[in-house]
Amino acid sequence: MARASQIEPAAAPGAEDALDTLVALVADDLQACNRLIVERMQSPVALIPQLAAHIVAAGGKRLRPLLTLAAAKLCGHRGKRHVALAACVEFIHTATLLHDDVVDESALRRGQASANALFGNKPSVLVGDFLFARAFQLMVEDGSLPVLAILSQAAATIAEGEVLQLATQNDTATTEEQYLQVVEGKTAALFAAAARVGAVVADRPDAEERALDAYGRNLGIAFQLVDDALDYSAEQERLGKTVGDDFREGKITLPVLLALSRGTEIEQGFWRRTLEERDQGPGDLRRAQDLMRVHGALRDTVERARSYGDAALSALAVFPPGPERSALAGIVEFCIARAR
């Protein structure tokens, strides 16, 4: 297998335009996917399309469905099955966002008022259920048992990851292994499934399925690691949510685990007070950010993300060079460069 540095072609796009390159590559399919999303959000119950449209239109990059569309193109798929499955992937993702914001009591989503803040918790949960149902309808219409197995397993794994995160929340005894289990469940599983179904619809060999699964899984982990670092470092406008949400909610993320393990007894006491006991006051978030800077926690989290990004690039080595592979490789750098 080629080294990661050999996989991205010399003319690969920079991080700033990698997403635009990928969107341009699948532009027609993405437009068809967006039309299908709007169509399948419709319901005679007026609140459903109203609330669903709010979160779907809230500025998301459609990264997961883009992976499905690009992976199918990479594998030479000539039909249109991948368009409906990309919409299915987006519905699964959007449903989990609605549920997550209720669980986390989030006021913002991508820089705008969250659906639960505008419409309330009960409608958000129920519309999330509706979108899950729409996703499963699209799976059934596709008619492929392998596709159904991959995407339904991903949906179950996402739920397990969220429950595990809830179980480890406010527990500073959480291990890195448990943290990674959460990340692999709540984020990486859907990235992996989104990419893998591109090979399935193209009827490609198992080796290519596994390669795209590995690409998506490692990309998803890298994406979440950077997200967790950004929560302690980015400006609100860049992050699209209130900075310090993870801290206020007592979430145990890798930056916390690194700062905690490298800290003094007094510093460890600070983390237990603020995250376990949820005893937080003015200046505590700034103190947390300072401790992370002193102990290199954010820097090392991003470096860890880069190692997963390299693994994602390596997984693409089974595919011949070309614009599709180059675009998928560029997305790795795009995800990691958000931390700059």
Secondary structure as GFF3:
##gff-version 3
##sequence-region A 1 340
A	DSSP	alpha_helix	4	7	.	.	.	ID=ss1
A	DSSP	alpha_helix	15	25	.	.	.	ID=ss2
A	DSSP	alpha_helix	27	40	.	.	.	ID=ss3
A	DSSP	alpha_helix	47	56	.	.	.	ID=ss4
A	DSSP	alpha_helix	63	74	.	.	.	ID=ss5
A	DSSP	alpha_helix	81	104	.	.	.	ID=ss6
A	DSSP	beta_strand	108	109	.	.	.	ID=ss7
A	DSSP	beta_strand	112	113	.	.	.	ID=ss8
A	DSSP	alpha_helix	115	119	.	.	.	ID=ss9
A	DSSP	alpha_helix	121	142	.	.	.	ID=ss10
A	DSSP	alpha_helix	145	168	.	.	.	ID=ss11
A	DSSP	alpha_helix	176	183	.	.	.	ID=ss12
A	DSSP	pi_helix	184	188	.	.	.	ID=ss13
A	DSSP	alpha_helix	189	201	.	.	.	ID=ss14
A	DSSP	alpha_helix	206	230	.	.	.	ID=ss15
A	DSSP	alpha_helix	236	239	.	.	.	ID=ss16
A	DSSP	alpha_helix	245	249	.	.	.	ID=ss17
A	DSSP	alpha_helix	254	262	.	.	.	ID=ss18
A	DSSP	alpha_helix	265	271	.	.	.	ID=ss19
A	DSSP	pi_helix	272	276	.	.	.	ID=ss20
A	DSSP	alpha_helix	284	294	.	.	.	ID=ss21
A	DSSP	alpha_helix	297	315	.	.	.	ID=ss22
A	DSSP	three_ten_helix	316	318	.	.	.	ID=ss23
A	DSSP	alpha_helix	323	337	.	.	.	ID=ss24
###
